[in-house]
Amino acid sequence: VGQAIAGRRDQVFLVSKVYPHNASRRGVPEACERSLKRLGTDVIDLYLLHWRGQYPLEETVEAFERLREQGKIRRWGVSNFDVDDLRELHNPDCATNQVLYNPVQRGIEFDLLPWSRQRGLPTMAYCPLAQAGRLLQHPLLAEIAERHGATPAQVSLAWVTREDGVVAIPKAVAPEHVRLNAAAGELVLSSEDLRAI
């Protein structure tokens, strides 16, 4: 990633994570420094706690805030938090919660997504194409994609991001994937499509 963004850092929104075993008052800044060095940059735009671990949330947040004050990170957030975790966190400076969400794995719709939406906390969906293979070969997605002149991946991305407050971070291994993923933002699924999915 450091090589890919060299010379174009101002064009990139850079997200990194800290593992829970590094989420202490001392561990967070040390992990951040290692990430900054590997990435060849002096600031991370969004720094996430990968999931909860042994350290109290207050300690991790205190370390995040110190990094922000020092200009090493611009914002911080969490990943894989459920409603109880977010209630305990209860911090308006949390920028996002990154969670698993796609047409196959949609457990967050029952409580986490409505809770986050009510509070204006953006949700960042990882694996929005599931593990890609089976989901993207599903006949229903292929049918909807054909109706819209799109790909099944674009249909899945459009479904994940159909409401405000949800962003998707699909994997892209080639420039063409990036273009196709971006074009999914223009795809508007019908109510019939949404019901079917």
N, C-alpha and C positions, 0 to 999 in steps of 0.2 A: 504494500500500500504506500509506503514511504517513497518508493521509486516512482509509482504511478502518479503521485500528487506533486512530485518535485517540479518546481517552476510554475505550478498552477494552484497553489494552496488557496488563493483568494477565490477560486472557482468551485471549491469543494466544501461541503458541510461534513465535517469529520466527527464520527461517533466512535467511541471506544468504551470498553467495560473494565471494571475491576472485579476480580474474583472475590467471593465471600471470605476466603482465608486471608485476604489482604485488606479487608474492610475495617481495619482498626485505625485509630487516630494517627499512628505512625505508618501503618502499612499502606493506606490510601495514597499519601503523597509520594512514597517510595515507588509504588506501582505506577503512578501517573508519570513520574520522571522517566521510568524505564520505557513506558509507552511513547512519551514525547521523543525520546532519543531514537527508538526504533522507527517512528513515523517521520523523523526529520523535521519536526515542527516545534513551535514554542507554545502552541495553544490547541486544545481539543474543544470543538464546538459543543459537544454533548458527551458527558461522562456518566455511564450507567453502573449501578450496582447490579451485577449479573443475577444474583438471587440472594435471599436472606441466608445468613450464616450465624456464627457464634457471637458476633459482636453486636452490641446494642445499636439500634438504628440512629439514636441521637449521636453516638460517637462517629458513625460513618458520615452523617449529615454535617456534623461539625467539621470534619476533615474536608468534605466537598466544599463547604462554604469558605474555608481557608484557602483552598485552591482557587476558588473563584475570585476572592479578594486579591490574590497574588497574580491574577491574570493567566493562570495555567489552563483553566477551563472557563467556558462561557456560561454553560448551564449544566445541571446534573439531573439525573432521573434514576428510575429503577427498572428492573426487569423481572418478570415472573412473579409479581406480587398479586395476591388475591385481595378481596375486599377487606378482610381482617388486617392484613399487612398494611394496606393503605390507610385504614382508620388509625392504626397505631402510628404510622408515619406522620399523618396529619400535618403536612407542610406545603404551603402554597407555592414555594419555590421549586417544587418537584416539577420538571418539565414534561415528563411522559412516563408511561408504564409500557415497557415492551413485552408483549405476550404472544403466544402461539394463537393464530386465528386464520382460518380459511374455511371454505365451504364444507369440509369434512370434519374439522376440529373447531367446533363453535360453542364450546361450553361457556365462554365468557359472556355470551348473550343473555344468560339467565340472571346474573347479578353484577358481574364486574363491569361490563360495558355500560349498562344503565347507570350504575353508581358513578362511574367516571364521567359519563356524559353530563349528568346532573351537576357535577362539580367543575366542569370545564377542563378536565384533565385529559389531554390527548392520549390516544392509544396507538402504539406503534406495533403493527402486526408483523411478526416474523413468520417465515414459512407460509406466505400467503398463497403459494401454489402447492401446499402440502409437500409431499416428497416428489412432486411433479409427475412421475410416471403414471400411476393409476388415476389420479384426479384428472390429469389433462387428457386421458384417453376415455373418460366417461362419455357415453353417448349423449347425455343431456347437454353437457357443456359444448360438445361438438355441434349439436343441433342449434343451440343458441348462438354460437359463434358464427355458424354459416348464415343465419338470418341477419346478423349484423355486419357481415363481411370482416370478421375479426378472427382471432385465434382463441382456442380454449383458455390459454394462459391470460389473455386480455379479459376474457369474461370473468375469470376467477378474481383478477385484480380489481376489475370494476365492481364486482360484488363486495369484496372486502372493503373498498373505499366508498361505498355507496352513500354513506352518511358522513356529515361533517364530524371532525374530531378523530377520524381513524386514518392513519397513513400506513402504507405497506412498504416493506423493504424486501423485494424479491431478489433472488440471486440472478446475476447476469454474467455470463462468461464470455460474451462477445458483444461488440458494439451494436450489432443488429438486435440482440436481446434488449439492450438498453433502450433503443428506439421503439421497439414493440411495447416494452413495459410502459414507457412514457406515453405512448399513444393510447393506452388503456384508460388514461385520465379523461379522454374525450368520449369514451363509450358510455352511453346512458342506457341502462337496462330497463325494460318495461316492467310494470307491475306483474304481468304474466310471467316474465323471465324470473323475477325475484321469487314469486310463489313456487315456481317449478324447482328452483335451486333450493 
